[in-house]
């Protein structure tokens, strides 16, 4: 149970964590299903391409084996997708049943919660009465020893007796509360244990179904692969050649001796020099008989295109099948027909395979449209409207699908990364009477414990002004990317053989909405931007080198990202990468050079140019992903409004915990505030009717490890006041929430600076 009897709170929140685990298992199976579906579609596409490969040559029939096998593999993975989708429905049904069971359990253990609160209150009262009893007893004894008047001694005795009776009564109350607490807690602990056992058994059944589906798929894949191997082995060289002969053969009959009717020996005009005999009796149309020139050579006759000639040539080639009379020259019958008119029926036509062989692939040039955005920067929360849409950090990225030779792009849906919506109406206060905001127990769950130490902060090569990687300058041209200029240190002279320096910045925005004291109702969305900074000297290297080294980098720790939207006008990636914790990207160097040159033309005085590379959305785990946990309490009467804001620094939400700086809390208060008292001191703006706290840095090194409370009392002239939504602002330099990082690949470039930060977008809390 512990010193403070917090065992009930631990068990209750552990039960709630079971519901989170169920939802996370659903997300895991859904992601596996998405991966399998993408793989199946890729295999189907591959099968189609195998069917479209060249059908010329002896090897052509083998492509049918590949096509059939690949189609079967694709069907295996699609069947696994179907099974996983059915399993997801079962898990979602279990999550709903689990939520109902937890709600019922919460009602059943309400009496135990009262017993816990009772023993905690009684324990505090018992301790206090004990201290008073000891003090009064000591005081009476001191007066007696010092020889005080009898009246003083008697008066001290009365007080000591009263303290003794009070102490005795609390001892009895504590015994009763302890007995009730132990009984209730034993029953409740058993109930929680039964819930956890059933939960684990159900989760194991789900995992068993998942494993069985995957195992069945693997067995089927193995069978299809063995079938493929057998088909290849059965495809012999002889069978392939036989198929070629059957499909491309021109006939089986060998050429024999021509019929005698075609041998022409009479009525011939023979020219002894050429050996050409022309049968004049079968000449159709007008034909001039060849004449011999002075040297004895044949003069070519003029032949009409419609003439048909029957020509007998002296054969000077013989074979073993020739006539036994080798002295008798063989004669061939040759028929020369006129060219037929091109009426479409006898037109020579290239086959599909020949066309493919001659044309090749058609390449589409990438689209050049990119949306521009500006970054809002303001340090004073009072001067901003915390509910304005402009406070939402991160803008949507225009993504267009492009076809790139040999390096396919990653197909991603371009969606606006927006902060969580503000509720349409504010929550109503409970009807029960509030006894005071100072008596409410803080709702924050115990901090997570982890044996794994956080990754070290990436060292910065040199100090740099905050504007060098975050300030953006919009370009007027519509076909240019979001490019920012930076006035950092003077650029060095770069040579083409040097490793070219570039810098990277990761900027993340955390949006959160806290609803009352229930951690499970916290809505969180975290987005991020990756920006590269190029020194001005790199442009000359790119433009003078016709083939600069391709800039390639690995995006690390991507398993914590839910979505990645690369700048598809500049980046390529391979969707077939199977590493779930990293992703490789490489630049379209021609497009990058063009963009940087255009940026330089529009702002030639800049030393560095910033280019938005990609945006991403981070996987969140509710309140555990928020750097600063919040809970708000109001107590409203016609004449006053009491406010309390509890906060707790949450280092587990950060990849590398760092202090939260520029912390500001803004609260609108209506009802005609005439006077305000606050602790710590805050600023009241009468024109805007808002209260503003500005706090020093919050970290684990702060008082109470970064936990604290803000309190304020407002006197009203036209109350009661309506509990309002408060807005919070803070930032942190040197780290991110996601832990995402980049690593350059290959040679030719070096990373001179790696800058990381995160800040609030819409960060709000209701009571």
C-alpha positions in Angstrom: 0.0 0.0 0.0 2.9 2.3 0.7 3.4 5.2 3.1 0.8 7.4 1.5 -1.6 4.6 0.5 -1.2 5.2 -3.2 -1.6 1.6 -4.2 -5.1 2.1 -5.4 -4.1 4.9 -7.8 -1.3 2.7 -9.2 -3.6 -0.2 -9.9 -6.3 2.0 -11.4 -4.0 3.7 -13.8 -2.4 0.3 -14.7 -5.9 -0.8 -15.7 -6.2 2.2 -18.0 -2.8 1.5 -19.5 -4.3 -1.9 -20.7 -6.7 0.0 -22.9 -3.8 2.0 -24.4 -1.9 -1.2 -25.1 -5.0 -2.6 -26.9 -5.2 0.4 -29.1 -1.4 0.3 -29.8 -1.7 -3.4 -30.8 -4.5 -2.3 -33.2 -2.2 0.3 -34.7 0.6 -2.2 -35.1 -1.6 -4.8 -36.9 -3.0 -2.0 -39.1 0.5 -0.9 -40.1 1.5 -4.5 -40.9 -1.6 -4.8 -43.0 -0.7 -1.6 -44.9 2.9 -2.9 -45.5 1.5 -6.2 -46.8 -1.0 -4.5 -49.0 1.7 -2.3 -50.5 4.0 -5.3 -51.1 1.1 -7.2 -52.7 0.4 -4.3 -55.1 4.1 -4.1 -56.0 4.2 -7.8 -56.7 1.1 -7.5 -58.9 2.7 -4.7 -60.8 5.9 -6.8 -61.2 3.8 -9.7 -62.5 2.3 -7.4 -65.1 5.7 -6.2 -66.2 6.9 -9.8 -66.5 3.9 -10.4 -68.8 4.9 -7.4 -70.9 8.6 -8.4 -71.4 9.9 -9.3 -74.8 8.2 -12.4 -76.3 11.0 -12.8 -78.8 13.7 -15.4 -78.5 14.0 -18.8 -76.9 13.8 -17.4 -73.3 10.4 -15.8 -73.9 8.3 -18.7 -72.4 10.1 -18.5 -69.1 8.5 -15.1 -68.4 5.2 -16.9 -68.2 6.6 -18.9 -65.3 7.7 -15.7 -63.6 4.4 -14.0 -64.1 2.3 -16.9 -62.7 4.6 -17.4 -59.7 4.6 -13.6 -58.9 0.8 -13.4 -59.2 0.5 -16.3 -56.7 2.8 -14.6 -54.3 0.8 -11.3 -54.6 -2.4 -13.3 -53.8 -0.7 -14.7 -50.7 0.0 -11.3 -49.3 -3.4 -10.0 -50.2 -5.0 -12.9 -48.3 -2.8 -12.0 -45.3 -4.1 -8.4 -45.6 -7.7 -9.8 -45.5 -7.0 -11.9 -42.4 -5.3 -8.9 -40.7 -8.3 -6.7 -41.4 -10.6 -9.2 -39.8 -8.3 -9.4 -36.8 -8.3 -5.6 -36.5 -12.1 -5.7 -36.3 -11.8 -8.2 -33.4 -9.3 -6.1 -31.6 -11.4 -3.0 -32.0 -14.4 -4.9 -30.6 -12.3 -5.9 -27.6 -11.2 -2.3 -27.1 -14.9 -1.3 -26.9 -15.7 -4.1 -24.5 -12.7 -3.2 -22.4 -13.8 0.4 -22.1 -17.2 -0.7 -20.9 -15.7 -3.1 -18.4 -13.3 -0.3 -17.1 -16.2 2.0 -16.7 -18.2 -0.6 -14.7 -15.2 -1.3 -12.6 -14.7 2.4 -11.8 -18.2 2.5 -10.4 -17.7 -0.7 -8.4 -14.5 0.5 -6.8 -15.8 4.0 -5.9 -16.3 2.9 -2.3 -12.7 1.8 -2.2 -11.6 5.2 -3.4 -13.6 6.8 -0.5 -11.9 4.5 1.9 -8.5 5.5 0.5 -9.3 9.2 0.8 -10.7 8.6 4.3 -7.6 6.9 5.6 -5.3 9.5 4.0 -7.3 12.3 5.7 -7.5 10.4 9.0 -3.7 9.8 8.9 -3.0 13.4 8.4 -5.4 14.4 11.2 -3.9 11.7 13.6 -0.4 13.0 12.9 -1.4 16.5 13.6 -3.3 15.7 16.8 -0.3 13.7 18.0 2.0 16.7 17.5 -0.4 18.9 19.5 -0.7 16.3 22.3 3.1 16.1 22.6 3.4 19.8 22.6 0.7 20.4 25.3 2.1 17.6 27.5 5.6 19.0 27.3 4.2 22.5 28.0 2.4 21.4 31.2 5.5 19.6 32.4 7.7 22.6 31.8 5.4 24.9 33.8 5.4 22.5 36.6 9.2 22.2 36.8 9.7 26.0 36.5 7.4 26.6 39.4 4.7 28.5 37.6 1.5 29.6 39.3 -1.0 26.9 40.0 -3.5 28.7 37.7 -1.1 28.5 34.8 -0.3 24.8 35.6 -4.0 24.0 35.8 -4.7 25.8 32.5 -2.0 23.9 30.8 -3.4 20.7 32.2 -6.8 21.4 30.7 -5.2 21.9 27.3 -3.2 18.8 27.7 -6.2 16.8 28.7 -8.2 18.1 25.7 -5.3 17.3 23.3 -5.1 13.8 24.8 -8.8 13.2 24.2 -8.5 14.5 20.6 -5.5 12.3 20.0 -7.3 9.3 21.4 -10.4 9.9 19.2 -8.2 10.1 16.1 -6.4 6.9 17.1 -9.8 5.1 17.2 -10.9 6.7 13.9 -7.7 5.6 12.3 -8.2 2.1 13.5 -11.7 2.0 12.0 -10.5 3.6 8.7 -7.6 1.2 8.5 -9.8 -1.8 8.9 -12.2 -0.6 6.3 -9.4 0.4 4.0 -7.7 -3.0 4.2 -10.9 -4.9 3.6 -11.9 -2.7 0.6 -8.4 -2.7 -0.8 -8.0 -6.4 -0.7 -11.3 -6.9 -2.6 -10.3 -4.2 -5.2 -6.8 -5.5 -5.6 -8.2 -8.9 -6.5 -10.6 -7.3 -8.9 -7.8 -5.4 -10.6 -5.7 -8.6 -10.8 -8.6 -10.5 -12.4 -9.0 -7.7 -15.0 -5.3 -7.8 -15.8 -5.1 -11.5 -16.1 -8.1 -11.5 -18.5 -6.5 -8.7 -20.4 -3.2 -10.5 -20.9 -4.9 -13.7 -21.9 -7.0 -11.9 -24.5 -4.0 -10.1 -25.8 -2.1 -13.4 -26.1 -5.1 -14.9 -28.1 -5.0 -11.9 -30.5 -1.2 -12.4 -30.9 -1.8 -16.1 -31.5 -4.3 -15.3 -34.3 -1.8 -12.8 -35.8 1.1 -15.4 -35.6 -1.1 -18.1 -37.2 -2.1 -15.9 -40.1 1.5 -14.9 -40.8 2.6 -18.5 -40.4 0.0 -19.8 -42.9 1.1 -17.1 -45.4 4.7 -18.2 -45.0 3.9 -21.8 -45.6 1.9 -20.9 -48.7 4.7 -18.7 -50.0 7.1 -21.6 -49.5 4.8 -24.0 -51.5 4.6 -21.5 -54.3 8.3 -21.0 -54.4 8.9 -24.7 -54.6 6.4 -24.9 -57.4 8.4 -22.1 -59.2 11.6 -24.0 -58.7 10.0 -27.2 -60.2 8.6 -25.3 -63.1 12.0 -23.8 -63.9 13.7 -27.2 -63.6 11.1 -28.8 -65.9 11.7 -26.0 -68.5 14.5 -27.8 -70.4 16.6 -26.4 -73.1 15.1 -28.8 -75.6 11.5 -27.8 -74.7 12.3 -24.1 -75.2 13.9 -24.7 -78.6 11.0 -26.9 -79.6 8.5 -24.1 -78.7 10.5 -21.7 -80.8 10.4 -24.1 -83.7 6.7 -24.6 -83.4 5.9 -20.9 -83.1 8.4 -19.5 -85.6 8.8 -22.4 -88.0 8.3 -21.7 -91.8 7.5 -25.3 -92.9 8.7 -28.9 -92.7 9.0 -29.8 -96.4 12.5 -29.7 -97.9 12.9 -28.1 -101.3 12.9 -30.8 -104.1 13.4 -31.0 -108.0 11.1 -28.6 -109.8 8.4 -30.1 -112.0 9.2 -30.7 -115.7 6.5 -28.3 -116.8 8.5 -25.5 -115.4 11.7 -26.4 -117.3 11.8 -24.4 -120.5 13.9 -25.7 -123.4 12.2 -24.6 -126.6 11.4 -21.3 -128.2 14.1 -19.7 -126.0 16.2 -16.8 -126.8 19.5 -17.6 -125.1 22.4 -15.3 -124.5 25.5 -17.3 -124.2 27.4 -14.7 -122.2 24.9 -14.4 -119.4 23.3 -17.8 -119.6 19.8 -16.1 -119.4 17.0 -17.8 -121.3 13.7 -16.0 -121.8 10.6 -17.8 -123.0 9.0 -15.4 -125.3 5.8 -17.5 -125.5 4.9 -16.7 -121.8 5.8 -13.1 -121.7 2.8 -11.0 -120.9 2.6 -7.5 -122.1 5.3 -5.7 -124.0 8.7 -7.0 -123.5 11.9 -6.0 -125.2 14.2 -9.0 -125.8 17.6 -8.3 -124.2 20.3 -7.2 -126.7 24.0 -7.7 -126.5 26.3 -4.7 -126.5 29.6 -4.5 -128.4 31.5 -6.2 -125.6 29.1 -9.0 -125.4 27.2 -7.9 -122.2 23.5 -8.0 -121.9 21.6 -4.8 -122.3 18.9 -4.6 -119.5 15.5 -4.5 -121.1 12.9 -2.0 -120.1 10.3 -4.0 -118.1 6.9 -2.8 -117.2 6.0 -3.1 -113.5 3.0 -5.3 -114.4 5.2 -7.8 -116.4 5.7 -11.3 -115.2 9.0 -13.0 -116.1 9.8 -16.7 -116.2 13.5 -17.0 -116.0 15.7 -20.1 -116.3 19.1 -19.8 -114.8 22.0 -22.2 -115.4 22.6 -23.7 -112.0 26.2 -23.9 -110.9 25.5 -25.2 -107.4 25.1 -28.9 -106.6 24.4 -31.1 -103.6 24.3 -34.8 -102.9 20.6 -34.8 -103.6 21.1 -33.4 -107.2 20.4 -35.5 -110.2 22.8 -38.3 -110.9 23.5 -36.8 -114.3 26.0 -34.2 -113.1 26.6 -33.1 -116.7 23.1 -31.9 -116.9 22.8 -28.5 -115.3 19.8 -28.0 -113.1 17.4 -25.2 -113.7 15.3 -23.2 -111.2 12.0 -21.7 -111.9 12.0 -18.1 -110.7 8.8 -16.0 -110.8 9.1 -12.2 -110.3 5.8 -10.6 -109.4 5.0 -6.9 -109.6 4.8 -4.9 -106.4 1.2 -4.9 -105.0 -0.4 -1.5 -104.3 -0.3 -0.4 -100.7 -4.0 -1.1 -99.8 -3.4 -2.0 -96.2 -3.9 -5.7 -96.5 -0.2 -6.5 -97.4 1.3 -3.8 -95.3 4.3 -4.8 -93.2 3.6 -4.2 -89.5 6.0 -4.2 -86.5 5.1 -6.5 -83.7 4.5 -5.2 -80.2 7.7 -6.6 -79.0 9.7 -4.9 -81.8 8.0 -1.6 -80.9 9.0 -2.0 -77.2 12.5 -2.8 -78.2 12.8 0.3 -80.3 10.9 2.9 -78.2 12.0 2.2 -74.5 10.6 4.1 -71.6 9.0 7.5 -71.6 10.2 9.8 -68.8 7.9 12.5 -67.3 9.6 15.7 -66.0 8.7 16.4 -62.4 6.3 19.1 -61.5 7.8 22.3 -60.2 4.9 23.7 -58.1 5.7 24.2 -54.4 3.6 26.0 -51.8 5.3 28.8 -49.9 4.7 29.5 -46.2 5.8 32.0 -43.5 6.8 31.3 -39.9 5.1 33.2 -37.1 7.5 34.3 -34.4 6.4 36.3 -31.4 7.6 36.2 -27.8 4.7 37.8 -26.1 1.6 35.6 -25.6 -0.5 38.6 -24.7 -0.1 40.2 -28.1 -1.4 37.0 -29.8 -4.8 35.4 -30.0 -4.2 31.9 -28.6 -7.3 30.6 -30.5 -6.3 32.1 -33.8 -5.5 29.6 -36.6 -2.3 31.4 -37.3 -0.8 30.0 -34.1 -0.8 26.5 -35.5 2.8 25.8 -36.4 3.6 23.9 -39.6 1.9 24.4 -42.9 0.7 21.9 -45.5 3.1 20.8 -48.1 2.1 20.6 -51.8 3.1 17.1 -52.9 2.8 16.0 -56.6 3.5 12.6 -57.9 6.4 12.4 -60.3 8.0 9.6 -62.4 11.8 9.4 -62.1 13.9 7.0 -64.0 15.3 4.1 -62.0 14.5 5.9 -58.7 10.8 5.7 -57.8 9.4 8.4 -55.5 7.6 7.6 -52.3 3.8 7.8 -52.8 2.4 9.8 -49.9 -0.9 11.4 -49.3 -0.5 15.2 -48.8 -2.6 16.2 -45.9 -2.6 19.3 -43.8 -0.9 18.8 -40.5 -3.2 20.7 -38.2 -3.3 21.0 -34.4 -6.2 19.4 -32.4 -9.5 21.2 -32.8 -10.9 23.4 -30.0 -14.1 21.9 -28.5 -17.3 23.5 -29.7 -18.4 24.1 -26.1 -16.7 24.4 -22.8 -17.3 21.7 -20.2 -19.8 22.3 -17.5 -18.8 22.3 -13.9 -19.9 19.4 -11.7 -23.1 20.1 -9.8 -21.5 19.0 -6.5 -20.2 21.8 -4.2 -16.5 22.6 -4.5 -14.8 22.6 -1.1 -11.8 24.5 -2.3 -9.3 24.2 -5.2 -6.4 23.5 -2.8 -7.9 20.2 -1.8 -8.0 18.6 -5.2 -5.5 15.8 -5.8 -3.3 16.3 -8.8 -4.3 14.0 -11.7 -0.9 13.3 -13.2 -0.1 9.7 -13.5 3.2 8.5 -11.9 6.2 9.2 -14.2 7.3 6.3 -16.4 10.4 4.5 -15.3 12.9 3.3 -17.9 16.3 1.7 -17.7 17.2 3.1 -21.1 19.1 6.3 -21.0 18.1 8.9 -23.6 20.3 9.4 -26.6 22.9 12.2 -26.2 22.3 15.5 -27.7 23.9 16.0 -31.1 26.9 18.3 -30.7 26.8 21.5 -32.6 29.9 22.3 -34.6 29.7 26.0 -33.9 27.3 28.6 -32.4 24.9 30.2 -34.8 22.2 32.8 -34.5 18.6 31.6 -34.3 17.8 33.3 -37.5 20.3 31.4 -39.5 18.2 28.3 -39.9 14.7 29.5 -39.2 14.1 32.8 -41.0 12.3 32.4 -44.3 12.1 34.8 -47.3 9.3 34.1 -49.7 10.2 34.0 -53.4 8.0 35.6 -55.9 8.3 32.9 -58.6 5.6 30.3 -58.4 7.8 27.5 -59.5 10.4 27.8 -56.7 10.5 25.9 -53.4 10.2 27.4 -49.9 13.7 28.8 -49.6 15.0 31.0 -46.7 18.1 33.1 -46.6 20.5 33.3 -43.7 23.1 35.9 -42.8 25.4 33.6 -40.9 29.2 33.7 -40.9 31.0 34.8 -44.1 31.0 31.9 -46.5 34.4 30.2 -47.2 35.7 29.7 -50.7 34.7 26.2 -51.8 36.6 24.1 -54.3 35.0 21.3 -56.2 37.2 18.7 -54.6 36.4 19.8 -51.0 33.8 18.2 -48.8 31.0 20.7 -49.1 29.5 21.9 -45.8 25.8 21.9 -45.2 23.6 22.4 -42.1 20.4 20.8 -41.0 17.6 22.0 -38.6 14.8 20.0 -37.1 11.9 22.1 -35.8 8.9 20.5 -34.2 5.6 21.8 -33.0 3.6 20.2 -30.2 -0.2 20.8 -30.2 -2.1 19.6 -27.1 -5.6 20.0 -25.6 -6.0 18.9 -21.9 -9.5 18.1 -20.8 -10.0 18.4 -17.0 -8.2 16.0 -14.7 -8.5 12.9 -16.9 -5.2 12.1 -18.6 -6.9 9.8 -21.2 -8.8 12.7 -22.7 -5.6 14.6 -23.6 -5.4 15.1 -27.4 -1.9 15.5 -28.8 -0.5 16.1 -32.3 3.2 16.7 -33.0 4.5 17.8 -36.4 8.0 18.6 -37.6 10.0 20.2 -40.4 13.5 19.4 -41.7 15.4 22.2 -43.3 18.8 22.1 -45.0 21.1 25.2 -45.2 23.5 25.6 -48.1 26.4 28.2 -48.1 26.4 30.6 -51.1 29.7 29.2 -52.3 28.1 25.8 -53.0 26.1 27.2 -55.9 29.3 27.9 -57.9 30.5 24.4 -57.3 27.2 23.0 -58.5 27.0 25.2 -61.6 30.6 24.6 -62.8 30.5 20.9 -62.3 28.2 19.2 -64.9 27.8 16.2 -62.6 28.1 17.1 -58.9 28.1 14.3 -56.3 24.6 13.3 -55.4 23.6 14.5 -52.0 22.3 11.5 -50.1 21.2 11.2 -46.5 19.5 8.7 -44.1 16.6 9.9 -42.0 17.0 8.0 -38.7 14.6 7.0 -35.9 11.7 7.0 -38.3 9.8 4.3 -36.4 8.5 7.2 -34.2 7.0 9.0 -37.2 3.5 8.4 -38.4 3.8 10.2 -41.7 6.6 11.6 -43.9 6.0 14.2 -46.6 9.1 14.8 -48.6 9.6 17.7 -51.0 9.0 15.6 -54.1 10.4 18.4 -56.4 13.8 17.9 -54.8 13.9 14.4 -53.2 13.8 10.8 -54.4 13.3 7.8 -52.2 12.8 4.1 -52.6 9.5 2.8 -51.3 10.8 -0.8 -51.1 13.1 0.0 -48.2 12.4 -2.5 -45.4 14.2 -0.8 -42.5 11.4 0.5 -40.2 13.7 2.8 -38.3 15.4 4.7 -41.1 14.7 5.9 -44.7 17.1 6.9 -47.4 16.7 10.0 -49.6 18.7 11.5 -52.4 18.5 14.8 -54.2 17.6 15.7 -57.8 20.8 17.6 -58.2 19.7 19.4 -61.3 16.5 20.7 -59.6 18.5 21.6 -56.4 21.0 23.6 -58.4 18.2 25.4 -60.3 16.5 26.3 -57.0 19.6 27.6 -55.3 20.6 29.6 -58.4 17.2 31.2 -58.5 17.3 32.0 -54.7 20.8 33.6 -55.2 19.5 35.7 -58.1 16.7 37.0 -56.0 18.8 37.7 -52.9 22.5 37.9 -53.9 23.6 39.4 -50.6 22.7 36.3 -48.5 25.4 34.1 -47.2 23.3 30.9 -46.7 20.0 29.6 -48.3 17.6 27.5 -46.3 15.4 24.9 -48.2 12.5 23.0 -46.7 13.3 19.3 -47.3 10.4 17.4 -45.7 7.6 17.5 -43.1 6.6 14.8 -40.8 4.0 13.8 -38.1 5.2 12.2 -34.9 3.4 9.2 -33.3 1.9 10.4 -30.0 0.9 8.6 -26.8 -1.6 11.0 -25.3 -0.5 12.9 -22.2 2.8 11.0 -22.1 3.9 12.8 -25.3 3.4 16.3 -23.8 6.5 18.1 -22.4 4.3 20.0 -19.8 1.3 18.2 -18.3 -1.5 20.5 -17.2 -4.7 20.3 -15.1 -7.0 23.3 -14.5 -9.5 23.8 -11.7 -12.1 26.7 -11.3 -14.3 27.6 -8.4 -16.8 30.2 -9.5 -19.2 32.2 -7.3 -21.1 35.4 -8.0 -18.5 37.5 -6.3 -15.2 35.7 -6.9 -13.5 33.2 -9.2 -10.7 30.9 -7.9 -8.3 29.4 -10.4 -5.6 26.8 -9.9 -3.3 25.4 -12.6 -1.2 22.4 -11.9 1.8 21.6 -14.1 4.4 18.9 -14.3 7.6 18.7 -16.4 7.6 15.5 -18.4 11.1 14.5 -19.5 9.9 11.1 -20.9 8.3 13.0 -23.8 11.6 14.2 -25.1 14.3 12.2 -26.9 16.9 14.3 -25.0 15.3 16.2 -22.1 16.1 19.9 -22.0 14.6 22.9 -20.2 11.4 24.6 -21.3 12.1 28.3 -21.8 9.9 31.3 -22.3 7.0 29.6 -20.5 3.8 31.7 -20.5 0.3 30.9 -19.4 -2.6 33.1 -20.5 -6.1 32.9 -19.0 -9.1 34.9 -20.1 -11.4 35.8 -17.2 -14.8 37.4 -17.6 -17.3 38.6 -15.0 -15.8 42.1 -14.5 -12.6 41.6 -12.6 -12.0 44.4 -10.0 -9.1 42.9 -8.2 -6.7 40.0 -8.6 -4.4 38.1 -6.2 -2.0 35.5 -7.6 0.8 33.3 -6.6 3.3 33.5 -8.2 2.7 37.1 -9.4 1.0 37.5 -12.7 0.1 40.3 -15.1 -3.5 41.5 -15.4 -4.5 43.1 -18.7 -7.7 45.1 -18.1 -8.3 45.8 -21.8 -8.2 42.2 -22.8 -9.5 40.7 -19.5 -6.6 38.3 -19.4 -4.2 37.1 -16.8 -0.6 36.2 -17.9 2.0 34.3 -16.0 5.6 34.4 -17.2 7.7 31.6 -15.6 11.4 30.9 -15.5 12.8 27.9 -17.2 11.2 24.5 -16.2 13.3 21.3 -16.1 14.2 18.4 -13.9 16.5 20.7 -12.0 13.7 23.1 -11.1 11.9 23.0 -7.7 9.9 19.8 -7.2 11.5 18.4 -10.4 9.5 20.8 -12.5 6.1 20.4 -10.8 4.2 23.3 -9.4 0.9 25.2 -9.2 -0.3 28.6 -10.2 -3.1 30.1 -8.1 -5.2 33.2 -8.6 -8.3 34.8 -6.9 -10.4 37.3 -8.9 -12.9 39.6 -7.3 -15.8 40.2 -9.7 -18.4 43.0 -10.2 -20.7 41.1 -12.5 -20.1 37.4 -11.7 -20.1 34.5 -11.8 -17.3 34.0 -14.2 -17.3 31.3 -16.9 -14.4 28.8 -16.7 -12.3 29.6 -19.8 -9.7 27.8 -21.9 -6.1 28.8 -21.1 -3.3 28.9 -23.6 0.3 28.0 -22.9 3.5 28.9 -24.8 7.1 27.5 -24.4 10.0 26.3 -26.4 13.1 24.2 -26.0 16.5 24.4 -27.8 18.9 21.5 -28.5 16.5 18.6 -28.8 13.3 17.3 -30.3 10.4 15.2 -29.1 10.7 12.6 -31.8 14.4 12.0 -31.7 14.5 12.0 -35.5 17.9 12.7 -37.0 19.8 12.7 -40.2 23.1 11.2 -41.4 24.9 12.0 -44.6 25.7 9.1 -46.9 28.6 8.8 -49.3 31.3 11.4 -49.9 31.4 14.9 -51.1 29.5 16.6 -48.3 30.0 17.1 -44.5 27.5 18.2 -41.8 28.7 21.5 -40.3 25.7 22.0 -38.0 22.8 20.0 -36.6 20.2 22.2 -34.9 17.2 20.9 -33.1 14.3 22.6 -31.3 10.6 22.3 -30.5 7.9 24.8 -29.5 4.2 24.9 -28.8 1.6 25.3 -31.5 -1.9 25.3 -29.9 -1.3 24.2 -26.4 -4.6 24.6 -24.4 -6.3 23.3 -21.3 -9.9 23.3 -20.0 -11.2 22.5 -16.5 
